[in-house]
Amino acid sequence: MKDLPFSDKLHEECGVLGFYDNDGFDVARMLYYGMFALQHRGQESCGIVTNDDGHLHQLKDKGLAGEVFNDVNLATLKGNIGVAHVRYAMENDLRENAQPIVSRYCKGSLTLAHNGNIINSNTLREELEARGAIFQSTNDIEVIMHLIAIERTKTHSVEAAVLNVMKQIEGAYSMVLMSPRKLIGIRDPQGFRPLCIGKIKNSYVLASESVALDTMRAQFIRDVEPGEVVLIEGNKLTSFKDHCGKKPSLCIFEYIYFARPDSIIDKVSVYNTRIEIGKLLAKAHPAKADVVIGVPDSGLHFAQGFAQESKIPYGEGLVRNRYSGRTFIKQTQKEREMAVNIKLNALRANLEGKSVVMVDDSIVRGTTMANLVKLLKGNGAKEVHIRIGSPTFLWPCYFGTDIPSKKDLIAVKYTPEEICKKLGADSLGFLPVEDLKNIGVRKDFGYCDACFTGNYPVGI
């Protein structure tokens, strides 16, 4: 994984959507609504591709959904099937890397949106290039598209081609694929990334998170199982479970940070999980304080759980500037520090003369947290006790999360006591790694916690 100038927050790579209309809905506009619900999963680029009886209409560009789309251009995206995507750029934000991507080949067209990371994509790309394949982007999704097109020439259907390609690719992926007449949802055999199915009247929706279904007023049907391929054609949904049966490894950070709190992932409430994490934090690292505050927005529910368990009053201590946009995406350390002041401001009335417990989801480099401690103490906080709703990051991620190389992880360089001192805090406590099994996730499921433990679920 390349060492890039990411912010002090982690980001998940993408969000995917698919819509198969059987009721006369405006497909593009429905996808547009769903994109807003998934915008937290990616802010660098977005796109929609619709299928109008085999004629494809597409629009994708850098920016947020509200910046790229409007009433005029949405009206040009006709069709009864559509795929949409929001992207967080792990490597670069070139326009040509925006998704969904479209390919035309001897069997027609394919449109693909992908969330995750294929760990053997470089090897597969080299093999394809040696056979004459030409690539237009740096996305591993283009590798997947080439493989599907090749397999489709050997098989009777696009779904059969997909099942064959799943034998060749390794890593994390939730994908939505559109052919001239079909919409297909694909989840990798270990279920690293979420994908669910919804229905509105007789029409079907595929989405990274259930919150998108809520926004689109669709009924949640179920999650796509790890390894499952679901085919939607007309009013019929067909399931293929050829690759099911492996122990799931859903990214535990979906519950800690990535997903919206109002989402339900693999039958587990993200909100309830975060409240439980806060309670576990209070038990593992109690503090004598006057008020518990959360870092907006990701730390708020941890803080509520901490307050419930500790009986310390919960309050608001940091106010977020809702219009700061993507100002946190900066190239230099100085710019990242300035971005903290742009995004958050202290509520002095709730801080002055008080001992404060400040709760957040994680610490990567420590830059943001150090500045927040300065901000709170500069506004009268007598003490600042930091509590973190995840264990220490000690290992990089290879499955679509931008955890940087080990040399950039503050917990690799320093002990918790040393980190506390560097941050200027009065105490510091991380969620014990052994408590991950107690945060309310399913006991019959498996989760990937390699960024904390180094126990990768597949060979790296």
C-alpha positions as CSV (number, residue, x, y, z in Angstrom):
1,M,0.0,0.0,0.0
2,K,1.4,3.4,-0.9
3,D,2.3,5.9,1.7
4,L,-0.1,8.8,1.0
5,P,-0.9,12.1,2.7
6,F,-4.2,11.0,4.1
7,S,-6.0,12.9,6.9
8,D,-5.9,11.7,10.5
9,K,-9.2,9.9,9.9
10,L,-9.7,6.7,8.1
11,H,-11.8,6.4,5.0
12,E,-13.6,3.5,3.4
13,E,-13.2,3.3,-0.3
14,C,-16.7,3.3,-1.9
15,G,-20.4,2.9,-1.8
16,V,-22.4,1.1,-4.5
17,L,-26.0,1.2,-5.6
18,G,-28.2,-0.6,-8.2
19,F,-31.8,-0.2,-9.2
20,Y,-34.0,-2.4,-11.4
21,D,-37.3,-0.7,-12.1
22,N,-40.5,-2.6,-12.8
23,D,-42.9,0.2,-11.8
24,G,-42.1,3.3,-13.9
25,F,-39.7,5.0,-11.3
26,D,-37.2,7.7,-12.4
27,V,-34.2,5.4,-12.0
28,A,-31.6,8.1,-12.1
29,R,-33.3,10.3,-9.5
30,M,-33.8,7.3,-7.2
31,L,-30.1,6.4,-7.4
32,Y,-29.3,10.1,-6.8
33,Y,-31.3,10.0,-3.5
34,G,-29.6,6.8,-2.5
35,M,-26.1,8.3,-3.2
36,F,-26.8,11.0,-0.6
37,A,-27.3,8.3,2.0
38,L,-24.0,6.7,1.0
39,Q,-22.0,9.9,0.6
40,H,-20.1,9.2,3.8
41,R,-18.4,6.3,2.1
42,G,-16.8,8.4,-0.6
43,Q,-16.6,12.1,-1.4
44,E,-14.0,12.4,-4.2
45,S,-16.1,11.3,-7.2
46,C,-19.5,9.8,-8.1
47,G,-21.4,8.5,-11.1
48,I,-24.6,7.1,-12.5
49,V,-25.1,4.8,-15.5
50,T,-28.6,3.9,-16.7
51,N,-29.7,1.4,-19.3
52,D,-32.5,2.4,-21.6
53,D,-33.3,-0.8,-23.6
54,G,-29.6,-1.5,-24.2
55,H,-28.6,2.2,-24.7
56,L,-26.4,3.4,-21.9
57,H,-26.5,6.9,-20.5
58,Q,-23.8,7.9,-18.1
59,L,-22.5,10.9,-16.0
60,K,-19.6,10.7,-13.6
61,D,-17.2,13.3,-12.3
62,K,-15.1,14.4,-9.4
63,G,-17.1,15.9,-6.5
64,L,-20.1,15.2,-4.3
65,A,-23.5,14.0,-5.6
66,G,-25.0,17.4,-5.1
67,E,-22.1,19.0,-7.1
68,V,-22.1,16.6,-10.0
69,F,-25.9,16.1,-10.6
70,N,-28.8,18.5,-11.1
71,D,-32.3,18.5,-12.5
72,V,-31.0,19.0,-16.1
73,N,-28.4,16.3,-16.3
74,L,-30.5,13.8,-14.3
75,A,-33.2,14.1,-16.9
76,T,-30.8,12.8,-19.6
77,L,-30.2,9.6,-17.7
78,K,-33.1,7.5,-19.0
79,G,-33.6,3.8,-18.5
80,N,-35.2,1.1,-16.3
81,I,-31.9,-0.3,-14.9
82,G,-29.2,1.8,-13.3
83,V,-25.9,1.6,-11.3
84,A,-24.4,4.3,-9.1
85,H,-21.2,4.8,-7.1
86,V,-19.6,7.2,-4.6
87,R,-15.8,6.9,-4.4
88,Y,-13.1,7.7,-1.9
89,A,-9.7,7.7,-3.7
90,M,-7.1,5.6,-2.0
91,E,-4.4,6.3,-4.7
92,N,-5.5,9.3,-6.7
93,D,-8.6,11.2,-7.7
94,L,-8.2,11.2,-11.5
95,R,-11.5,11.7,-13.3
96,E,-11.0,8.5,-15.3
97,N,-11.0,6.5,-12.0
98,A,-14.5,7.6,-11.3
99,Q,-17.1,4.8,-11.3
100,P,-19.2,3.1,-12.5
101,I,-17.1,2.0,-15.5
102,V,-18.6,0.9,-18.8
103,S,-17.2,-1.6,-21.3
104,R,-18.6,-2.7,-24.7
105,Y,-17.5,-6.0,-26.1
106,C,-18.8,-8.7,-28.4
107,K,-21.6,-9.7,-26.1
108,G,-22.9,-6.2,-25.6
109,S,-22.1,-4.0,-22.6
110,L,-21.1,-4.3,-19.0
111,T,-21.3,-1.6,-16.3
112,L,-19.6,-2.2,-13.0
113,A,-19.4,-0.4,-9.6
114,H,-17.0,-1.8,-7.0
115,N,-16.3,-1.4,-3.3
116,G,-13.2,-3.0,-1.8
117,N,-9.7,-4.0,-2.9
118,I,-8.5,-6.9,-5.0
119,I,-5.2,-8.0,-3.5
120,N,-4.0,-9.9,-6.5
121,S,-5.0,-7.3,-9.1
122,N,-1.4,-6.4,-10.0
123,T,-0.7,-10.0,-11.0
124,L,-3.9,-10.3,-12.9
125,R,-3.3,-6.9,-14.7
126,E,0.2,-8.0,-15.8
127,E,-1.2,-11.3,-17.2
128,L,-4.0,-9.4,-19.1
129,E,-1.5,-6.9,-20.4
130,A,0.7,-9.6,-21.7
131,R,-2.3,-10.9,-23.7
132,G,-2.9,-7.5,-25.2
133,A,-5.4,-5.9,-22.8
134,I,-5.4,-2.1,-22.7
135,F,-6.3,-0.3,-19.5
136,Q,-7.6,3.3,-19.2
137,S,-7.4,3.7,-15.4
138,T,-5.5,2.5,-12.4
139,N,-8.6,0.9,-10.8
140,D,-8.6,-2.8,-10.1
141,I,-12.2,-2.7,-11.1
142,E,-11.0,-2.5,-14.7
143,V,-9.2,-5.8,-14.2
144,I,-12.4,-7.4,-13.0
145,M,-14.3,-6.1,-16.0
146,H,-11.7,-7.6,-18.4
147,L,-12.0,-11.0,-16.7
148,I,-15.8,-11.0,-16.8
149,A,-15.8,-10.1,-20.5
150,I,-13.3,-12.9,-21.2
151,E,-15.3,-15.5,-19.2
152,R,-18.6,-14.3,-20.8
153,T,-17.3,-15.4,-24.2
154,K,-16.8,-18.9,-22.8
155,T,-20.1,-19.2,-20.8
156,H,-23.9,-19.1,-21.4
157,S,-24.6,-16.1,-19.2
158,V,-23.1,-13.1,-17.5
159,E,-23.9,-14.6,-14.1
160,A,-21.9,-17.8,-15.0
161,A,-19.0,-15.6,-16.1
162,V,-19.1,-13.8,-12.7
163,L,-19.0,-17.1,-10.8
164,N,-16.0,-18.1,-12.8
165,V,-14.2,-14.8,-12.2
166,M,-14.8,-15.1,-8.4
167,K,-12.4,-18.2,-8.5
168,Q,-9.7,-15.9,-9.9
169,I,-9.8,-12.8,-7.7
170,E,-8.8,-12.5,-4.1
171,G,-9.6,-9.8,-1.5
172,A,-12.6,-7.6,-0.6
173,Y,-15.4,-6.7,-3.0
174,S,-19.0,-5.9,-3.0
175,M,-20.1,-5.1,-6.6
176,V,-23.1,-4.2,-8.6
177,L,-23.0,-5.3,-12.3
178,M,-25.4,-4.3,-15.1
179,S,-25.7,-6.0,-18.4
180,P,-28.3,-5.0,-21.1
181,R,-31.1,-6.9,-19.3
182,K,-29.8,-7.9,-15.9
183,L,-28.7,-6.4,-12.6
184,I,-26.3,-8.5,-10.5
185,G,-25.1,-8.1,-6.9
186,I,-21.8,-9.8,-5.9
187,R,-20.3,-10.1,-2.4
188,D,-16.9,-11.7,-1.8
189,P,-16.8,-15.1,-0.1
190,Q,-15.6,-13.6,3.2
191,G,-18.0,-10.7,3.2
192,F,-15.5,-8.0,3.9
193,R,-17.8,-5.2,2.7
194,P,-21.6,-5.0,3.2
195,L,-24.3,-5.3,0.5
196,C,-28.0,-5.6,0.9
197,I,-31.2,-6.0,-1.1
198,G,-34.3,-3.8,-0.9
199,K,-37.6,-3.6,-2.8
200,I,-40.1,-0.8,-3.7
201,K,-43.3,-2.2,-5.1
202,N,-42.0,-4.6,-7.7
203,S,-38.7,-2.9,-8.2
204,Y,-35.4,-4.0,-6.6
205,V,-32.5,-2.1,-5.0
206,L,-29.0,-3.1,-4.2
207,A,-27.0,-1.0,-1.8
208,S,-23.9,-0.9,0.4
209,E,-25.9,0.0,3.4
210,S,-29.5,-0.3,4.5
211,V,-29.7,3.5,5.1
212,A,-29.8,4.0,1.4
213,L,-32.9,1.9,1.2
214,D,-34.5,4.0,3.9
215,T,-33.8,7.2,1.9
216,M,-35.2,5.6,-1.2
217,R,-38.3,4.4,0.8
218,A,-37.5,0.8,-0.1
219,Q,-38.3,-2.2,2.1
220,F,-35.2,-4.0,3.4
221,I,-35.3,-7.6,2.2
222,R,-32.0,-9.0,3.4
223,D,-28.2,-8.8,3.3
224,V,-26.4,-10.5,0.4
225,E,-24.6,-13.4,2.0
226,P,-20.8,-13.6,1.8
227,G,-19.9,-15.4,-1.4
228,E,-23.4,-14.9,-2.9
229,V,-24.3,-13.7,-6.3
230,V,-27.9,-12.3,-6.8
231,L,-29.4,-11.9,-10.2
232,I,-32.3,-9.5,-10.9
233,E,-34.1,-9.8,-14.2
234,G,-37.6,-8.5,-14.5
235,N,-39.7,-9.3,-11.4
236,K,-37.4,-12.3,-10.5
237,L,-34.5,-12.5,-8.1
238,T,-32.3,-15.5,-8.3
239,S,-29.5,-16.5,-5.9
240,F,-26.3,-18.4,-6.6
241,K,-24.3,-19.7,-3.6
242,D,-21.5,-21.5,-5.3
243,H,-18.9,-19.5,-3.3
244,C,-20.8,-19.4,0.0
245,G,-19.7,-21.3,3.1
246,K,-16.4,-19.7,4.1
247,K,-16.2,-18.1,7.5
248,P,-17.2,-14.4,7.1
249,S,-14.7,-11.7,7.8
250,L,-16.7,-8.5,7.7
251,C,-14.5,-5.5,8.4
252,I,-15.1,-4.7,12.1
253,F,-14.5,-1.0,11.4
254,E,-17.9,-0.9,9.5
255,Y,-19.4,-0.9,13.0
256,I,-16.8,1.3,14.6
257,Y,-16.7,4.1,12.0
258,F,-17.4,3.5,8.3
259,A,-21.2,2.8,8.3
260,R,-23.9,5.4,9.2
261,P,-25.2,4.8,12.7
262,D,-28.8,4.2,11.3
263,S,-27.6,1.3,9.2
264,I,-28.2,-2.4,9.9
265,I,-25.4,-4.6,8.6
266,D,-25.7,-8.3,8.7
267,K,-28.6,-8.1,11.1
268,V,-26.6,-5.9,13.6
269,S,-27.5,-2.3,14.5
270,V,-24.5,0.0,14.0
271,Y,-26.0,2.5,16.5
272,N,-26.4,-0.2,19.2
273,T,-22.9,-1.4,18.7
274,R,-21.4,2.0,19.1
275,I,-23.4,2.6,22.3
276,E,-22.1,-0.7,23.7
277,I,-18.5,0.2,22.7
278,G,-18.9,3.4,24.8
279,K,-20.1,1.3,27.8
280,L,-17.2,-1.1,27.5
281,L,-14.8,1.8,27.3
282,A,-16.2,3.2,30.6
283,K,-15.6,-0.2,32.2
284,A,-12.1,-0.6,30.9
285,H,-10.9,3.0,31.4
286,P,-13.0,4.8,33.9
287,A,-12.4,8.5,34.5
288,K,-13.2,11.1,37.2
289,A,-14.8,13.9,35.1
290,D,-17.6,16.5,35.0
291,V,-18.8,15.9,31.5
292,V,-18.5,13.4,28.6
293,I,-18.3,14.8,25.0
294,G,-17.9,13.1,21.7
295,V,-16.0,14.3,18.6
296,P,-18.6,15.0,15.9
297,D,-19.9,13.0,14.3
298,S,-18.2,9.6,14.8
299,G,-17.5,9.9,18.5
300,L,-21.0,11.0,19.7
301,H,-22.6,7.6,20.2
302,F,-19.5,6.2,21.9
303,A,-19.7,9.2,24.2
304,Q,-23.3,8.5,25.0
305,G,-22.6,4.9,25.9
306,F,-19.6,6.0,28.1
307,A,-21.9,8.5,29.9
308,Q,-24.6,5.9,30.4
309,E,-22.2,3.5,32.0
310,S,-20.1,5.9,34.0
311,K,-23.1,8.1,35.2
312,I,-21.1,11.2,34.1
313,P,-23.3,13.7,32.4
314,Y,-23.2,13.8,28.6
315,G,-22.8,17.1,27.0
316,E,-21.8,18.9,23.8
317,G,-18.3,20.3,23.8
318,L,-17.4,20.5,20.1
319,V,-19.5,22.0,17.3
320,R,-19.0,20.9,13.8
321,N,-19.1,23.3,10.8
322,R,-21.6,21.6,8.5
323,Y,-20.3,23.5,5.5
324,S,-16.6,22.7,5.7
325,G,-17.1,20.2,2.8
326,R,-13.9,18.3,2.0
327,T,-11.5,20.8,3.6
328,F,-9.9,18.0,5.6
329,I,-8.3,16.4,2.5
330,K,-5.0,18.2,2.6
331,Q,-1.5,17.5,1.4
332,T,0.7,19.0,4.1
333,Q,0.8,18.7,7.9
334,K,0.2,22.4,8.4
335,E,-2.9,22.3,6.1
336,R,-4.3,19.3,8.1
337,E,-3.9,21.1,11.3
338,M,-5.7,24.2,10.0
339,A,-8.5,22.0,8.7
340,V,-9.2,20.9,12.3
341,N,-10.0,24.5,13.2
342,I,-12.2,24.9,10.1
343,K,-14.2,21.8,10.9
344,L,-14.7,22.0,14.7
345,N,-15.1,24.7,17.3
346,A,-15.3,24.4,21.1
347,L,-18.4,25.2,23.1
348,R,-16.7,27.1,25.9
349,A,-19.8,27.3,28.1
350,N,-19.7,23.5,28.5
351,L,-16.0,23.2,29.0
352,E,-14.7,26.0,31.2
353,G,-13.4,24.8,34.5
354,K,-14.4,21.2,33.9
355,S,-12.7,17.9,33.6
356,V,-13.7,16.5,30.3
357,V,-13.8,13.0,28.8
358,M,-13.5,13.3,25.0
359,V,-14.4,10.2,23.1
360,D,-13.6,9.4,19.4
361,D,-13.5,6.4,17.1
362,S,-9.8,6.0,16.5
363,I,-6.3,7.6,16.5
364,V,-4.2,7.1,13.4
365,R,-1.3,9.7,13.4
366,G,-2.6,11.7,16.3
367,T,-2.5,15.1,14.6
368,T,-6.3,15.7,14.9
369,M,-6.5,14.6,18.5
370,A,-3.5,16.7,19.6
371,N,-5.2,19.8,18.1
372,L,-8.5,19.0,19.8
373,V,-6.8,18.7,23.2
374,K,-5.3,22.2,22.6
375,L,-8.7,23.5,21.5
376,L,-10.5,22.2,24.6
377,K,-7.9,23.4,27.0
378,G,-7.7,26.7,25.2
379,N,-11.4,27.1,25.9
380,G,-11.1,26.5,29.6
381,A,-11.1,22.7,30.1
382,K,-9.3,21.8,33.3
383,E,-8.5,18.3,32.2
384,V,-9.0,16.3,29.0
385,H,-9.2,12.5,29.2
386,I,-9.2,10.8,25.8
387,R,-11.2,7.6,25.3
388,I,-11.0,5.8,21.9
389,G,-13.7,3.4,20.6
390,S,-11.3,1.1,18.9
391,P,-8.0,-0.7,19.8
392,T,-4.7,0.7,18.7
393,F,-3.9,0.5,14.9
394,L,-0.8,-1.6,14.5
395,W,-1.1,-3.1,11.0
396,P,-1.9,-1.8,7.5
397,C,-5.1,-2.8,5.7
398,Y,-5.1,-4.5,2.3
399,F,-8.9,-4.7,1.9
400,G,-10.0,-1.2,0.9
401,T,-9.3,0.9,3.9
402,D,-6.7,3.7,3.8
403,I,-4.8,2.7,7.0
404,P,-1.3,3.9,6.1
405,S,2.0,2.0,6.4
406,K,3.1,1.0,9.8
407,K,5.7,3.8,10.1
408,D,2.9,6.3,10.0
409,L,0.8,4.7,12.8
410,I,1.4,6.5,16.1
411,A,0.7,3.4,18.1
412,V,3.5,1.5,16.4
413,K,6.0,4.2,17.4
414,Y,4.8,4.9,20.9
415,T,3.2,3.3,24.0
416,P,-0.3,4.5,25.1
417,E,1.4,6.4,27.9
418,E,3.8,8.1,25.4
419,I,0.9,8.9,23.1
420,C,-1.0,10.5,25.9
421,K,1.9,12.7,26.7
422,K,2.4,13.7,23.0
423,L,-1.3,14.6,22.7
424,G,-1.2,16.7,25.8
425,A,-4.0,14.8,27.4
426,D,-4.4,13.9,31.1
427,S,-5.2,10.2,30.4
428,L,-5.8,8.0,27.4
429,G,-7.7,4.7,27.0
430,F,-8.3,2.5,23.9
431,L,-10.9,-0.1,23.6
432,P,-9.2,-3.4,24.7
433,V,-8.8,-5.7,21.7
434,E,-10.4,-8.5,23.6
435,D,-13.6,-6.5,24.0
436,L,-14.2,-6.6,20.2
437,K,-16.1,-9.8,20.8
438,N,-18.4,-8.0,23.3
439,I,-19.5,-5.0,21.2
440,G,-22.8,-6.7,20.2
441,V,-21.8,-8.3,16.9
442,R,-23.1,-11.7,15.9
443,K,-21.5,-14.7,17.7
444,D,-22.1,-16.9,14.6
445,F,-20.3,-14.5,12.3
446,G,-16.6,-13.8,11.7
447,Y,-14.9,-10.3,11.5
448,C,-11.7,-8.9,10.2
449,D,-9.7,-7.1,12.9
450,A,-6.3,-7.4,11.2
451,C,-5.6,-3.7,11.6
452,F,-5.5,-4.3,15.3
453,T,-4.2,-7.8,15.6
454,G,-2.3,-8.6,12.4
455,N,-4.4,-11.7,12.0
456,Y,-5.3,-11.4,8.3
457,P,-8.2,-13.6,7.2
458,V,-6.5,-14.4,3.9
459,G,-2.8,-14.8,3.0
460,I,-1.0,-11.5,2.6
